[in-house]
Amino acid sequence: MHVTRSLAYALLGLIFFLTGCADNNHLVMNSGETGQNITPKVWPTPPDEPRYRYVGELIGESNFLPDNWANRSTASKFLDWVVGLTGFNSEPIVLQRPQSGTVDSEGRIYVTDIGRGAVYVFDKPAGKLEVWEMARGSTRFASPIGIALGAKEEILVADAELHSVFRLNKKGEPVGEFGHDILKRPTGLARDVARGRIYVADTHAHDIKVFDDDGKLLKVIGQRGEGDGEFNFPTHLAFAADKLYVTDTLNSRIQVFDPDGKVIAKFGKLGMYVGNLVRPKGVAVDSGGNIYVVESLYDNLLVFDAQGHTLLGLGGSGKGLGEFYLPSGVWTDNHDQIYIADMYNGRITVLQYLGAPQQ
């Protein structure tokens, strides 16, 4: 017993020493590629001019490595792994069933996950992964789906089963909620920064509820139906360039509204061809006005122009690079990177928009 205890103390001392000498970690995109001179995966494929490039994927702790990891010896890497300096452990933290996400101005990537019942934070500035599980007091998230950046650096999370939109501060601490007595099953979430309005897709109510930044209900957009401005199980939302984009899932279309809830455009229809929508989920818009829609049934990401014309379809069923298995949400960042929640593959696929083709 004495020898065992002495050995334990010695190992503990070594761990403290090595931890103190550890380098800062940084975020890396797991690419799944090995070897040199790998040809990047792009869409469309040559000879057409590429418009999108595969960047990599986010899966969990393994996305964070010490700054000089690539230059370390095998023995050094093994020792780091033993003492936990890489962030790995016997049961590494990984995404389970990611739903949707957002990115803040400092590059932190927030992802909702209904499998874990939590928000995963890929904190690029701090070089670490955090998992936020608490919605309020002693209540854990049950089914977090929508997420958006709120006022006062808050993070807003819509939990479908808890029937509320929860406010978290930048440390992941619950600081409030709204909509509990109003929302039936909140899913998609988007915010109009200029007007301080928060749009919530209330899926089982078949409408979009609009709140101010204080959580006061301002108006309700739509009702159940198939006409313009009506919905059949709306799910995901996006707000960009003064337009609200709504995935009207069981009407198999995207509807576009002005900030006050007036329909200004719609596109999508049932079918078996690229560009048709059967079970659309996530929707997002990049700086060029391109619209991204997740077609979950066919495991595709569809790209439309600002008028709703089909430009490209990419993905397909599978586990390979750029393939999906029941994808859910999609979102973009300030650098025109596109993030796709590949739900049943337990990962976030990241693409880079390369710009419009040269004329």
N, C-alpha and C positions, 0 to 999 in steps of 0.2 A: 504493500500500500504506500509506504514512504517513497519508494523508487518511482512508482507511478505518479504520485503527486508532484515529486520533484521534476519529473519529465514534463508534466503538464504545465508547471510554472515556467520551465525553460522555453517551451514552445510558445506560451503566451507572451513571454518577453520578446521572443523573436518576431511574433506577429506585430506587437506594438512598435518594434523598431522598424520593421519593413513598412508598416502602414504609414509611419511618420515620414518615410523617405519616398512614398508613392508619388507618382506624377499625377497631374490633373488628367481627368478623363475627357473624352470628346465623343460626340455622336458620329457614328458611322452607319451608312446604309448597307445592310447585308445584301450582297448582290447575287450570291449563289454561284458566281463564276470563279473558275480557277485557271491558273496558267497565265502566260503572257500573250499579248497581242490579241486579246479577245475582241471580236467584232461586236460593237454595241448593238443591242436590240433596238430597232427603230420601227416607227410606223409613219407612213406606209413603207413597205419594203422597196428596195432598189428595183428598177431604175428610177422610180418616183422619188421626188425630193422629200427627205424625212421632215416630219413636222413634230414628232414626239420621240423622245429617247427614254428608255428604261433606266432609272437611276438606281433603284434598289428597293429594299423593303424594311419595314420596322416590325420587329417581333417581340422585343422585350429587353431584358438586361444585356443580352449579347450585343446590342447596338452601341454600348458604351465601352470603350477601350482606352487604356492609358495613351497619352500623346505619342510616346515613342514605342508603342507596341510592335510595330512592324519591324523595328530594328533590333529587337531583343532576341537573345539566344533562346533556344528551346528550353533549356534548364530554367532560365529566368522566367519565361512564360509559365512554366509548370509551377514554380514557386509562388508566383503571383496568384495563380489559380488556387493553390492550397490555402493561402491566407486570405483569399477573397478580394484581392485588389482589383480584379477585373470586373467585379460585380457578379460573378457567377457563384453559385452554391450548389448543394446537392439537388435542390429543387428550384431552378432559376425561375424568376418571374417572367411570364410570357403572356401575350394577348391570348384570349380565349375565343370570344365572339364579338369582335369589334363592330360598332354600329355607324358612328359618324365622328366628325372631329372639327377642329379649328386650329389656327396658328396665330399666336400673338405677334406683336411688332418686334419682339426680341428673339423670335424663332422657336419658342416653346410650342410643342405640338400636343394638343389635348385630344384624347380619344375616349369615347364612351364604350363600355364593354358590358353587355348584358350577361355574359357567361360568368364573369367575376363579380358583377354588380358593383362597378367602380369606374372611376375616371383615371386613365393612365396618362401621366405627364412625361413626355420625352423632353426633359429640360436640357436643351442644348447649351445655354450659357453656363449652367452649373455642372454639366457633364454627368447627369445622373437620371435615373428613372424613379418617378414617384407614383404611388397608387393611392388615390383618394377614395375612401369607401363610405364616408359618413355624409348623409344628406342633411340630417338635423339631429341635434342632441345625441341620443343613443340609437337613432334610427339609421340603418345602413341603406344605401341605394338598393333598389329592387330590380328595376328595369330602366336604367339610364339610356336614353336614345339621343335626343337632340342636345346640341351644345353650341354656345355662342359666347362671344366676348360681350360683357355688359359694361355699364357705366362704372366709374370709380375703380377701374382695374379688376372688376369682379368677373367671375366665370359663371355663366348661367347654364343649368343642366335641367332638361325636361325628363322626368321619370314617369313612364307610362303607368306603372302599377301604383305609384304613390300619389298620382293625380296632381302633381305640383311641378312648378318650376323653382328650382333651388338656386340660391346665390351662394357662391363660395368666394373667399378672398384669394389672393395670390399664393397663400400658404395651403390652400385646400380646406380651410376651416369654414364650416357653415355659418352664414351671417344673416340668413333670412330665406323666405320663400313667398310665392304668391300663386293664386289660381286654384288653391286646394278645393274650394267650394264651388268652383266654376268649371274646371276642366274634367272631362270624362276620361280621356286617354291621350295625353299630350305626347307628341312624338317629335316632329320637326320643329326647329327653332331658328329664328333669324332676327337680326336687329338692324334698324335704320338708325345709324349713328347721328345723322344730321338732325333728325326730328325727335330722337329719344324714344322710339317706338319699338316694341318687342312683339314679333309675330310668332304665334304658336299654332301649329297644326294639331287640331283636336280631332284625331282620327275617327273615333266612335261617334262624335257629334257631327261629323261631316262638314266641318267649317274651319275657318281660321279666326282665332281670337287675337285681338290687338290690345296690348297693354302699354302703359307708359313706363318709364324707368322706375317709378315707385311701385309698380305692380297694380295700378288701377286699370280696370277694364275700360277701354275706350270705345270699342265697337266689335261687331262680329261680322265677318265676311262670309257670305254664302250659306248654303243649306244643301241637303241631300238632293241630288238630281243629276241630269246629264246635260243641262243647258249651260250657256256661258255664265261663269261665276258660280256654278253649282259644283258639288264634289261628291265623289263616291270613295270614301276612305282615303283622304289626303294623308301623305306621310312626311315627305322631306321638303324643306324650304331653302331658298337662298335669296339674299337681297344684294343687288349690285346695280350701280348706275341708275339709281332712283326707280328700280323695278323689283317687284316681288315675284319670284318664280316658285310655283307650287307644283309638286308632283301629285297629280290627281290619279292615284294608283289604279283603282279599279275602273276608272274611265279611260285608262290607258293613254294618258296625254299629259302634257305640261301646259299649265295656264300661267299667263303673265299678267300682272296687275300693276297699276300705278300705286303710289304710296297710300292713296285713300281707298283702295279696294275696287277700282274700276278695271274691268277686263280690257286689256289692250292688245292681246295676242294669245294664240294657242297653237299647239302643234302636237302631232303624234296620232297614231291609229293602230288598231290591231292588225297583225299580219306576221308573216314568216320571213320577211326580207330585212336586210340590214337597214336600220332606221325606223323600223316598226317598233311599237312599244306594246308589251304584253303585261309585264309586272314591273313598271318603272319604280325606282326607289330614289336614290340620291340625285341631287341636282346642284350644279355649281356653275360659276361663270368666271372666265379669266379676264385679264386686262384688255384683251382684244375683242371682247364681246362673244367669244366662242362659248357655247353652252354644253355642259357635260351632263349626261344622264346615265345612271346605272340601270341597265336592263337585267334585272336579277334572274329572270327565268332562263335566259339564254347565256348568262354569265359573260355579258359584254359591257364595255363602256362605249357609249355612242357620243359622237361629237357633232354638234349642229352649229350653223352660223347664227348670227343675231336674229335672222328672220325665221329660224326654225328649219332650214334646209339641211339635210343630212350631208355631212362632210366625210365622216370616217367611222368605222366600227373597229374596235380592237378588243382583244381578249380571247374568250373561248373557254370551255370547261377544262379544268385540270389544275395541276399543282406547279406547273413549270413557270418560267419567267414570263410575266405578263398574262398569265392565265388566272381564272377566278373560279371560285366555288361558292355560289349564292352570295355575291357581293351585296353590300348595303349602301352606305353613304359615300359621297365624294365631296371634296372641298379643295380650294386652291389657296396659295399664299401670295405674298407680295412679289415673289420672284417667278411667278407663273409655273410653279411646280403643282402637279395635280396628285392628290392623295385619294386612294380608293380603299375603302374598308372591305377587304376580302374575307368576309365573315367566317365561313367554314374552313378556310385555310389558316385562320388565326393570324392574320398579318395585315399590314398596311402597305400596299404597293404604291411606289412613288414614280411618277413620270415627269419629264421636263418638256414644257412646250417650247419648241424651237422657233416659233414665229411662222408667219404666213409664207407660202412658197414665193420664190423670186420670179418676177415677171420677165 
